[in-house]
Amino acid sequence: MEELPAADPAPAPVPVSISAPAPTPGSVPVPVPEPEPVPAPVTVPVAPDSGESVIATSALTKRYRGGQLAVDRLDLAVPAGSVFGFLGPNGSGKTTTIRMLMGLIEPTSGTARVLGRPMPGASRAVLPHVGALIEGPALYGFLSGRDNLMRYDAADPTADPRTRRTRVAAALDRVGLTPAAGKKAKAYSLGMKQRLGLAAALLQPRRLLVLDEPTNGLDPQGMREIRALIREVASEGTTVFLSSHLLDEIEQVCTHAAVMAQGRLIAQGAVAELAAGARGRLVVTTPDVGDAARVLKEQGITDVVVEENRVTGEPPGRELADITAALVAAGVRVRGFGLERASLEDAFVALTGEGFDVAG
Ligand SMILES: Nc1ncnc2c1ncn2[C@@H]1O[C@H](COP(=O)(O)OP(=O)(O)OP(=O)(O)O)[C@@H](O)[C@H]1O
């Protein structure tokens, strides 16, 4: 095969598909093999999934040279088989954590274990089992989607060249790119590029898939496609670790989540339990919102918010029937009354005392 021009910025090590910053069409990097081959086969002594966390960190800390404390004593435990959402506003330390987990940067202190092995020390043994998509896929714009995957796979010393063509075709099929496989990657939409990146991460069976903001910049349809793929991969037993600043995304696809703010872990656990930890809202649906708000305040309800056709407030610490009786006695026409289930956003607000600023 002819030599490809040097990619800029520097290509990432195999087999993790990484580029930073996100590539621009036409001048995008592709991973190249490390100088020393990694001994095959891929059956490396990686700890079995049973019981142990697929990702486990202990007091993991990163302070950048400028003094910025990006990750502060992080204790993360990602159960095997979970779809684990790593949630936090922009700048909360998600990418820095992922880079440490993938052995791309050294922690300042603390430890990280991936698939039961220490990182970055065991990178060579661990990374062949991990598919990663970090800050946009690393692609050559002038190559077709299929050729990008062929190049990518060829750059992976653990990949069997005899099965390359079949695996590339299967990966393209899996992400729905077979019809566009012959098109140059620079002609791909952002969603297609993202799917191609996922295909690259899925060229071999993986025990762990690490995705950094996989739906960033995608339109709603593109987001749906990526989320469906994530669910599918997870249903086959691959643990998925994905970072996101989108609360509803985490609620839609994740079984577990960790919430980060300013480099620190605020909470982690099953999504349902995290949300249940926050109290829901008392909701009164009525055309008489002004009167309803007044009565709720008289009844000692705090944080009363008037919306169109409904009034919400903090749930009372006493019998709900007393509140309805007071509303009815005041002539408020009540169309609906009840407690609304807490969302992950409520949990985040409750945990941090502030709103979730998606704009970052
Ligand atoms: N190479 C670096 N040198 C110095 N500071 C950095 C570096 N990379 C990140 N930071 C800082 O560390 C903090 C955490 O950044 P990080 O990118 O990990 O957060 P994030 O949650 O992934 O946010 P985003 O979604 O915007 O990438 C930020 O304050 C950021 O400015």
The ligand as a MOL file (V3000), in Angstrom:
LIG
                    3D

  0  0  0     0  0            999 V3000
M  V30 BEGIN CTAB
M  V30 COUNTS 31 33 0 0 0
M  V30 BEGIN ATOM
M  V30 1 N -4.0100 20.1460 28.6750 0
M  V30 2 C -4.5350 20.9140 29.6230 0
M  V30 3 N -3.7670 21.8250 30.2880 0
M  V30 4 C -4.2880 22.6050 31.2540 0
M  V30 5 N -5.5820 22.5640 31.6650 0
M  V30 6 C -6.3930 21.6860 31.0400 0
M  V30 7 C -5.9270 20.8210 29.9980 0
M  V30 8 N -6.9610 20.0620 29.5670 0
M  V30 9 C -8.0360 20.4250 30.3150 0
M  V30 10 N -7.7030 21.4100 31.1800 0
M  V30 11 C -8.5740 22.0340 32.1820 0
M  V30 12 O -9.0010 21.0190 33.0770 0
M  V30 13 C -10.3750 21.1760 33.4050 0
M  V30 14 C -11.1430 19.9220 33.0450 0
M  V30 15 O -11.1530 19.7950 31.6300 0
M  V30 16 P -11.7630 18.5350 30.8630 0
M  V30 17 O -11.5460 18.7590 29.4110 0
M  V30 18 O -11.2420 17.3100 31.4720 0
M  V30 19 O -13.2870 18.6750 31.2410 0
M  V30 20 P -14.5530 18.0660 30.5150 0
M  V30 21 O -15.5270 17.7900 31.5830 0
M  V30 22 O -14.1510 16.9550 29.6480 0
M  V30 23 O -15.0560 19.2570 29.6510 0
M  V30 24 P -15.3220 19.3110 28.0780 0
M  V30 25 O -16.5970 18.5820 27.8790 0
M  V30 26 O -15.3970 20.7900 27.8210 0
M  V30 27 O -14.1160 18.6620 27.4350 0
M  V30 28 C -10.8450 22.4120 32.6750 0
M  V30 29 O -10.7790 23.5120 33.5690 0
M  V30 30 C -9.8420 22.5750 31.5640 0
M  V30 31 O -9.6990 23.9240 31.2190 0
M  V30 END ATOM
M  V30 BEGIN BOND
M  V30 1 1 1 2
M  V30 2 1 2 3
M  V30 3 2 2 7
M  V30 4 2 3 4
M  V30 5 1 4 5
M  V30 6 2 5 6
M  V30 7 1 6 7
M  V30 8 1 6 10
M  V30 9 1 7 8
M  V30 10 2 8 9
M  V30 11 1 9 10
M  V30 12 1 10 11
M  V30 13 1 11 12
M  V30 14 1 11 30
M  V30 15 1 12 13
M  V30 16 1 13 14
M  V30 17 1 13 28
M  V30 18 1 14 15
M  V30 19 1 15 16
M  V30 20 2 16 17
M  V30 21 1 16 18
M  V30 22 1 16 19
M  V30 23 1 19 20
M  V30 24 2 20 21
M  V30 25 1 20 22
M  V30 26 1 20 23
M  V30 27 1 23 24
M  V30 28 2 24 25
M  V30 29 1 24 26
M  V30 30 1 24 27
M  V30 31 1 28 29
M  V30 32 1 28 30
M  V30 33 1 30 31
M  V30 END BOND
M  V30 END CTAB
M  END
